[in-house]
């Protein structure tokens, strides 16, 4: 029970702490995909560009964070974090539980191994 709670808290806290960076990473990936497509003619025309490429909206991590903050507010940096936090809570709970089970198993195995060891017989000498 404590392991499950620890896993949930660890998952939620860690994913929530890095959520703004995850959001920026995702936006960079989507931006790169959209920018590399060849059928951006309408977008390029709307932007007044030639050659089918649209300028990048997000140029740097801090710039992207500023843009998100201006356009969506502070909560925009954590947009989509709920599903990610739930996924992480489940993953960390399994990870913590499995880790504890394996530690206990290995500890028991080593204890059994140490009790089964025997010392070689001593040579008895007569006087």
PAROVO-360602 format. One record per atom (N, C-alpha, C): residue in one letter; x, y, z. Coordinates in steps of 0.02 Angstrom, whole numbers, plus 50000, padded with zeros to 5 digits. Layout:
<recs>
AXYZ...
</recs>
This chain:
<recs>
X500414994150000X500005000050000X500445006350000X500955006450042X501415012150044X501805012749979X501965006849950X502325006849887X501895009849831X501265008049830X500805010749779X500745018349786X500655020749847X500605027949858X501245031449839X501815028449856X502465031449837X502535031749762X502335026449727X502375026349655X501925031649623X501315032249647X500855037249620X501135044249631X501365045749691X501635052449706X502255053849664X502705048949660X503315050049621X503155051349548X502695047449520X502515048349450X502195055149436X501715056849477X501355063249467X501815069249477X502215069049530X502655074749545X503185075649490X503515070149471X504045070849421X503775073049353X503225070149331X502955072049266X502675079149266X502385081149322X502115087949327X502685093049328X503235091249361X503805095849365X504115097149296X504145092149254X504465092849188X503955093949132X503315094649149X502795095449098X502925101249050X503145107149073X503275112449024X503795110548972X504315107048992X504825104848944X504555099548897X504125095148922X503815090048880X503355093348828X502985098448850X502545102148804X502945105448749X503495108648766X503925111948716X504215106748668X504445101148695X504725095848653X504205093448602X503595092448626X503065090148582X502915095348527X502895101648546X502765106948497X503325107348445X503945106548466X504505106448419X504445100648370X504245094848395X504175088948351X503615090048300X503055092548323X502495093748277X502675099148227X502995104348251X503205109848207X503675107248152X504135102948170X504605100248121X504245095948070X503765091948094X503375087748047X502975091947999X502635097048025X502225101247982X502645105247933X503225107447955X503665111447913X503985107347858X504065100847869X504395096647820X503925093947767X503275094547778X502785092147729X502835096447666X502715093347610X502755097047546X502105100547529X501555098647557X500905101547539X500715107347585X501165111847597X501025117647638X500895123847595X500705122847534X500615128447489X500145133747516X499575131747542X499085136547568X499375140347628X499705136847672X500005140047730X500555144847709X500955142747660X501495146947636X501215153147601X500695152247563X500385157847529X500095162747580X499785160047631X499495164347683X500035168147720X500615165047727X501165168247762X501565172847715X501385172847650X501735177047602X502415174347584X502505167847588X503155164847573X503105160947509X503685159647479X503725155347419X504145149347436X504045143947400X504455138047409X504135132847455X503555134247483X503205129147521X503405128447594X503895131947618X504095131347689X503825137247728X503575135847787X503305140947831X503825142247885X503895148647906X504365150247959X504205146648024X504705145348064X504605141848127X504305146448179X503785144148212X503465148048265X503875147848329X504175142048342X504555141148403X505295140248385X505715144948406X506415144648388X506865141848442X506695143048504X507105140648560X506635138348616X506915134948665X506515132448721X506205138248759X506605143048778X506345148848816X505855152948773X506015153648709X505565157248664X504895153748658X504905147248654X504285143348650X503885144048714X504235143948771X503875144748835X503555151748840X503925156748817X503635163548817X503025163948773X503065160948713X502495161048667X501895157448696X502005151648726X501455147948757X501145152148813X501565155148854X501315159248909X500905165148883X501135168548831X500775174248802X500105172148771X500115166448736X499515164348699X499015160448742X499255156648792X498815152148829X498815153348905X499265157648928X499315158649000X499775153449031X499865154049096X500325149549131X500085142249127X499435141149127X499185134249125X499335130849058X499465134749006X499645131948941X500275127748943X500725129348990X501345125548996X501215118449022X500645117549056X500475110949083X499895107649044X499735110348986X499195107548946X499365100248927X498895095848938X499005088748922X499355084848976X499495088049033X499875084649086X499455079449123X498815080149124X498385075449162X498475068249140X498415067049075X498495060249048X499205057649060X499695061949051X500385060049062X500515058349135X500225062049181X500315060749252X499985054149272X499395052649244X499065046349259X499485040449234X499745041149173X500165035849144X500785034849188X501095040349208X501705039849249X501555036949317X500975038649347X500795035849412X500755028249408X500435025749356X500385018449348X501075015349337X501465018349294X502135015649278X502585015649339X502595021049377X503025021449436X502785016649491X502135015749497X501875010949547X502115003949530X502075002049467X502324995449446X503074994949457X503425000249439X504155000349446X504364999549519X504055003349564X504235002949635X504054996149663X503464993549646X503254987049671X503714981549647X503874981549583X504314976449555X505004976949586X505254982949595X505904983949626X505924981049696X505414982449736X505404979849804X505354972249806X504944969349762X504884962149759X505544958949740X505884961749690X506524959049668X507054959749723X507064965349757X507554966249812X507434960949866X506804959849884X506654954949936X506844947949913X506684946349850X506854939749823X507604938549823X507984943549801X508714942849800X509004942349870X508714946149917X508944945949986X508834938950015X508244936050002X508104929350027X508554924149994X508664924949930X509094920249894X509814920549921X510064926549933X510744927249961X510784924550032X510254925550071X510254922950140X510264915350139X509864912350095X509854905050089X510524902450065X510824906050020X511484904049993X512014904250048X511984909250089X512474909950143X512384904750197X511784902450211X511674897350263X511844890450237X511834889350172X511974882850143X512724881650131X513114886750140X513834885750128X514134881850186X514584877750170X514894873750222X515654874750218X515954873650274X516684874350276X516984867550259X517524867550224X517834861150207X518074857550270X518064850950268X518274847250329X519004848650344X519154849050408X519834850250431X520214843650434X520824843850418X521254837950422X521414836650495X521284830650516X521404828850586X522094825750590X522484828450634X523154825750644X523194822150711X523554816650713X523634812950776X524324814350804X524374814450867X525014815750901X525304809550926
</recs>
